Amino acid sequence: MSLTVAQASDRRGDAAFNRSAARQLGLFGLATLIGLAALMWGLNLLASLTATAGGAPPAVDAANNAITVMLAEEPPQLDSTRATDQVSGLVLGHVMEGLLRYDQRGELAPGVAEHWRIDETGATFRLRADARWSDGQPITAHDFVFAWRLGLDPANASQYAFILYPIKNGEAVNQGRLPLTELGARAVDARTLEVAFERPIAFFDKLTAFATYLPVREDFYRAAEGRYGAGADQLLYSGPFAITSWVHGQSLQLDRNPHYWDQARVRLDRISVGYITSDPNTRLNLFKDEKIVMTGLTAENLNSALEQRWRIHRFMDGSIFYLEFNHREGRPTRNLNFRKALALAQDSGELVYKVTKAPGYLPGESLFPRFLDGVHGKFRDEHPARVRQMDLRAARAHLRQARQELGLDEFPPLVLLAGDNPVSNVQTEYFQAVFKRNLGLDIKIDRQIFKQRLAKMTAGDFDLVLAGWGPDYNDPLTFGDLFASWNLNNRGRYASAAYDRQVRIAQGAMDAPTRMAAFAEMQRIIHEDVVIIPNYERGVAYVTHPRVKGIVRRVVGADTDYTYAWIDP
């Protein structure tokens, strides 16, 4: 899912912590309460705190079996067929459940489906008899068919429609070439869901735990009249909690869903989102005053946490951050020599060690982060990334060539789109200064709150954008297909027939060596075409209330996950 640059997990701990890197960089990095989701910053701090501080409950309310947490950003909206961001994914992970889910160890586990069978041609899921919506009605196979058709309906304009393409006719339906009824998913009966595949797929089970695959009940959706997911009363819940109050920009309240089938694993009765703020010092003070049960740590406030003798947790969250170019016609960033010039005029090591100053972060080298598996070991060990070193002589030579190819006497100012938060501000100022100093280019910074930044990215209203991505499922394709020409999350609209071919190979091949070779070729093309400038992979450091146990951090799936948490008496 897309991330904002504002840290201190994309997503989301079971991720392997790179110990040698940790020794070199220090053990701790930035983190947010919601981990991957935590990259979505930007609401007005004073307004949100003034609205919530007076009535928020304490961090731990043992009498009511409740805890209070915070979000860095309000969910833009909670329609699972259209959600694209980490914050929405975090909330949906607590109130919704699909065919499969992730357990405490980060492994796939039964959800609404009690058992399933998958082969090269398709899959059959048997839904459990006791799966219920929050109004008590059964969750049926029809609810999944309706949701998937809705996600692919061109009129819905879902930016995640592509993730449903493995279903037979999914892409043709999304492009309007076939009616919705031709989608290869059908309800044999209320509890039996059959899925036909477009081509053999090695990871379909992993997809079914993602938000776009969640069920939606047709009668409730249509009764919402276009407002589905816009408020607490405009959602129907299939997960362990239900939103009972949503005051936009201020707070949310999640109460235990009495109709959820797996009551035995849910030990909290309430999760209150009492604060919405991206300010790291405010978050630390809220934690210190026992108003929230968890907060991330930044490089600046790490010493305060050490002085308090708090137990500090850490993990690598699997997310990557990068400078993305606009490849649309008419933009100077469409020119390859211009992109090479910018890539050679900056240094991701300098950004990490001297600017972001987040020990635990790793300088960016590739679109594919280090946690991903290859054939026998880690993908990046088997296919090392090529890394550009700063070279100002070569950068200026590429810039001169770009100027000639574009027929320009001078380059116009470039618009750098970014989030409006402290971490983004530091990084945008670094790029503004380094490109001016090394290349003489003027950079105009366009700071936007998260929702507006996403809208501008989608519209292509930028030359450069600080972006990030976290894994939607545990496979390299969750990063690899990001720059496929048909993927609407490809905000810069990069298009390459050679790259698309490799994506198709990785989508359809069943053997690991073939798939990993395709990912290696994608990695090469991204580097040679300078599709992005990798900035860093994120390490996470955070603290939790000592009385709250069972908080789960994970690389894939909703992070942070409180559905397993309990209060230690």
Backbone hydrogen bonds, N-H to C=O, Kabsch-Sander energy under -0.5 kcal/mol:
donor,donor_aa,acceptor,acceptor_aa,energy
2,S,84,T,-1.5
3,L,468,G,-1.9
6,A,4,T,-1.1
11,R,317,D,-0.8
18,N,16,A,-0.5
19,R,17,F,-1.1
22,A,18,N,-2.4
23,R,19,R,-2.2
24,Q,20,S,-1.5
25,L,21,A,-3.0
26,G,22,A,-2.5
31,A,297,L,-0.5
35,G,32,T,-1.9
36,L,9,S,-0.9
37,A,34,I,-1.6
37,A,559,D,-0.9
38,A,35,G,-3.0
39,L,36,L,-2.0
40,M,37,A,-1.8
41,W,39,L,-1.3
43,L,72,A,-0.6
48,S,44,N,-2.2
49,L,45,L,-2.5
50,T,46,L,-2.5
51,A,47,A,-1.7
52,T,48,S,-1.2
53,A,49,L,-3.1
55,G,52,T,-0.7
56,A,52,T,-1.3
59,A,290,E,-2.4
61,D,59,A,-0.5
61,D,66,A,-3.0
62,A,60,V,-0.6
64,N,61,D,-0.7
65,N,62,A,-0.8
66,A,61,D,-2.3
67,I,270,R,-1.6
68,T,59,A,-2.0
69,V,272,S,-3.1
71,L,275,Y,-2.3
78,L,229,G,-2.3
80,S,78,L,-0.9
82,R,79,D,-2.1
83,A,79,D,-1.6
86,Q,2,S,-0.9
89,G,85,D,-1.8
90,L,86,Q,-2.4
91,V,87,V,-2.2
92,L,88,S,-2.9
93,G,89,G,-1.8
94,H,90,L,-0.5
94,H,91,V,-1.5
95,V,91,V,-1.3
96,M,92,L,-2.4
98,G,100,L,-0.6
99,L,208,T,-0.5
100,L,208,T,-0.6
101,R,109,A,-2.3
103,D,107,E,-2.7
106,G,103,D,-1.6
109,A,101,R,-2.9
111,G,99,L,-2.0
111,G,113,A,-0.7
112,V,98,G,-2.9
113,A,99,L,-1.7
114,E,126,R,-2.3
115,H,126,R,-1.2
117,R,124,T,-2.2
119,D,122,G,-2.7
123,A,195,V,-2.6
124,T,117,R,-2.5
125,F,193,L,-2.8
126,R,115,H,-2.7
127,L,125,F,-0.6
127,L,191,R,-3.0
128,R,112,V,-2.7
131,A,128,R,-1.2
133,W,137,Q,-3.4
134,S,237,Y,-1.3
136,G,133,W,-2.2
139,I,131,A,-2.0
140,T,138,P,-0.6
141,A,190,A,-2.4
143,D,140,T,-0.9
144,F,140,T,-0.8
144,F,141,A,-0.5
145,V,141,A,-2.0
146,F,142,H,-2.7
147,A,143,D,-1.7
148,W,144,F,-2.5
149,R,145,V,-2.3
150,L,146,F,-2.5
151,G,147,A,-2.4
152,L,148,W,-1.3
153,D,149,R,-1.3
156,N,153,D,-1.9
157,A,153,D,-0.8
157,A,154,P,-0.7
161,A,158,S,-1.2
163,I,160,Y,-1.5
164,L,161,A,-2.2
165,Y,162,F,-1.7
167,I,164,L,-1.7
168,K,196,A,-3.1
170,G,167,I,-2.7
173,V,169,N,-2.6
174,N,170,G,-2.2
175,Q,171,E,-1.8
176,G,173,V,-1.5
177,R,172,A,-2.4
178,L,172,A,-1.0
182,E,179,P,-1.9
183,L,180,L,-1.8
184,G,168,K,-2.8
185,A,183,L,-1.9
186,R,194,E,-2.5
188,V,186,R,-0.9
188,V,192,T,-1.8
189,D,192,T,-1.1
192,T,189,D,-1.0
193,L,125,F,-2.6
193,L,191,R,-0.5
194,E,186,R,-2.7
194,E,192,T,-0.5
195,V,123,A,-3.1
196,A,184,G,-3.2
197,F,121,T,-2.8
198,E,166,P,-2.8
206,K,203,F,-0.6
207,L,203,F,-1.1
208,T,204,F,-1.3
209,A,206,K,-0.9
210,F,207,L,-2.3
213,Y,210,F,-1.7
214,L,211,A,-2.0
216,V,143,D,-1.9
218,E,216,V,-0.5
221,Y,217,R,-2.5
222,R,218,E,-2.6
223,A,219,D,-1.6
224,A,220,F,-1.2
224,A,221,Y,-0.5
225,E,222,R,-1.1
226,G,221,Y,-0.5
227,R,224,A,-1.2
229,G,234,Q,-2.2
230,A,227,R,-2.4
234,Q,231,G,-1.4
235,L,232,A,-0.8
238,S,95,V,-0.7
239,G,95,V,-2.4
241,F,94,H,-1.7
242,A,255,D,-2.7
244,T,242,A,-0.7
244,T,253,Q,-2.6
245,S,253,Q,-1.2
247,V,251,S,-2.0
248,H,246,W,-0.8
250,Q,247,V,-2.5
251,S,247,V,-2.1
252,L,273,V,-1.5
253,Q,245,S,-2.6
254,L,271,I,-2.9
255,D,242,A,-2.7
255,D,253,Q,-0.5
256,R,269,D,-2.4
257,N,240,P,-2.8
260,Y,257,N,-1.7
263,Q,261,W,-0.7
265,R,262,D,-1.3
266,V,263,Q,-1.2
267,R,265,R,-0.7
267,R,565,A,-0.5
269,D,65,N,-2.6
270,R,65,N,-1.2
271,I,254,L,-3.0
272,S,67,I,-2.9
273,V,252,L,-3.0
273,V,271,I,-0.5
274,G,69,V,-1.8
274,G,272,S,-1.1
275,Y,69,V,-0.9
277,T,71,L,-2.0
283,R,279,D,-2.2
284,L,280,P,-2.2
285,N,281,N,-2.4
286,L,282,T,-2.4
287,F,283,R,-2.1
288,K,284,L,-2.7
289,D,285,N,-2.3
290,E,287,F,-1.7
291,K,286,L,-3.0
292,I,286,L,-0.8
293,V,68,T,-1.9
295,T,543,V,-1.9
297,L,541,A,-2.5
302,L,298,T,-0.9
305,A,301,N,-1.5
306,L,302,L,-2.1
307,E,303,N,-2.6
308,Q,304,S,-1.4
309,R,306,L,-1.3
310,W,305,A,-1.8
312,I,310,W,-0.6
313,H,311,R,-0.5
313,H,542,Y,-2.9
315,F,540,V,-1.7
317,D,315,F,-0.5
317,D,538,R,-1.4
320,I,469,W,-2.3
321,F,536,Y,-2.2
322,Y,467,A,-2.7
323,L,533,I,-2.5
324,E,322,Y,-0.7
324,E,465,V,-2.7
325,F,531,V,-1.2
326,N,463,D,-1.9
327,H,325,F,-0.7
327,H,492,G,-2.5
331,R,328,R,-1.6
334,R,331,R,-2.1
335,N,332,P,-1.8
339,R,335,N,-2.0
340,K,336,L,-2.5
341,A,337,N,-2.1
342,L,338,F,-1.9
343,A,339,R,-2.4
344,L,340,K,-2.1
345,A,341,A,-0.7
345,A,342,L,-0.8
346,Q,343,A,-0.7
351,L,347,D,-2.0
352,V,348,S,-2.2
353,Y,349,G,-2.9
354,K,350,E,-2.1
355,V,350,E,-1.1
355,V,351,L,-0.5
356,T,351,L,-3.6
357,K,352,V,-1.1
358,A,352,V,-1.1
360,G,361,Y,-0.6
361,Y,358,A,-2.5
362,L,537,E,-2.4
364,G,535,N,-2.4
372,L,369,P,-1.0
374,G,377,G,-4.0
379,F,372,L,-2.3
381,D,378,K,-0.7
382,E,378,K,-2.0
383,H,379,F,-2.3
391,D,344,L,-2.1
395,A,391,D,-2.5
396,R,392,L,-2.5
397,A,393,R,-1.7
398,H,394,A,-2.4
399,L,395,A,-2.0
400,R,396,R,-2.1
401,Q,397,A,-2.1
402,A,398,H,-2.5
403,R,399,L,-2.3
404,Q,400,R,-1.9
405,E,401,Q,-2.5
406,L,402,A,-2.3
407,G,403,R,-0.8
407,G,404,Q,-0.5
408,L,403,R,-2.3
414,L,442,D,-2.8
416,L,414,L,-0.6
416,L,444,K,-3.0
417,L,415,V,-0.7
417,L,464,L,-3.1
418,A,446,D,-2.3
420,D,448,Q,-1.0
421,N,419,G,-0.9
424,S,5,V,-0.5
425,N,421,N,-2.5
426,V,422,P,-1.9
427,Q,423,V,-2.0
428,T,424,S,-3.0
429,E,425,N,-2.0
430,Y,426,V,-1.5
431,F,427,Q,-2.3
432,Q,428,T,-2.5
433,A,429,E,-2.2
434,V,430,Y,-3.0
435,F,431,F,-2.2
436,K,432,Q,-1.2
437,R,433,A,-2.8
438,N,434,V,-2.5
439,L,435,F,-1.3
440,G,436,K,-1.2
441,L,435,F,-2.0
444,K,414,L,-3.6
444,K,442,D,-0.5
445,I,443,I,-0.6
446,D,416,L,-2.9
446,D,444,K,-0.5
447,R,445,I,-0.7
448,Q,418,A,-2.4
450,F,41,W,-0.9
453,R,449,I,-2.6
454,L,450,F,-2.5
455,A,451,K,-1.8
456,K,452,Q,-2.4
457,M,453,R,-2.4
458,T,454,L,-2.5
459,A,455,A,-2.0
460,G,456,K,-0.8
460,G,457,M,-0.7
461,D,456,K,-2.6
462,F,460,G,-1.7
463,D,415,V,-2.3
464,L,415,V,-2.4
465,V,324,E,-1.8
466,L,417,L,-2.3
467,A,322,Y,-2.7
467,A,465,V,-0.7
468,G,3,L,-0.6
469,W,320,I,-2.4
470,G,1,M,-1.9
475,D,473,Y,-1.9
478,T,475,D,-2.0
479,F,476,P,-1.6
480,G,476,P,-2.7
481,D,477,L,-2.5
482,L,479,F,-1.3
483,F,480,G,-0.9
484,A,481,D,-1.5
487,N,484,A,-1.5
488,L,486,W,-0.6
490,N,487,N,-1.8
491,R,489,N,-1.9
493,R,490,N,-1.8
500,D,496,S,-2.7
501,R,497,A,-2.0
502,Q,498,A,-1.4
503,V,499,Y,-2.0
504,R,500,D,-2.3
505,I,501,R,-2.1
506,A,502,Q,-2.4
507,Q,503,V,-2.1
508,G,504,R,-2.0
509,A,505,I,-2.6
515,R,511,D,-1.8
516,M,512,A,-3.0
517,A,513,P,-2.1
518,A,514,T,-1.6
519,F,515,R,-2.1
520,A,516,M,-2.3
521,E,517,A,-1.8
522,M,518,A,-2.1
523,Q,519,F,-2.6
524,R,520,A,-1.9
525,I,521,E,-2.5
526,I,522,M,-2.7
527,H,523,Q,-1.7
528,E,524,R,-2.8
529,D,525,I,-2.9
530,V,527,H,-0.6
531,V,526,I,-1.8
533,I,323,L,-2.1
535,N,321,F,-2.9
536,Y,321,F,-1.4
537,E,362,L,-2.6
538,R,319,S,-1.5
540,V,315,F,-2.7
541,A,8,A,-0.9
541,A,29,G,-0.7
542,Y,313,H,-2.1
543,V,295,T,-2.4
544,T,311,R,-0.5
545,H,293,V,-2.6
548,V,545,H,-1.7
549,K,547,R,-0.7
549,K,566,W,-2.7
552,V,561,D,-2.4
561,D,552,V,-2.8
562,Y,560,T,-0.6
565,A,562,Y,-1.2
566,W,549,K,-2.3
568,D,547,R,-4.0
568,D,566,W,-0.5
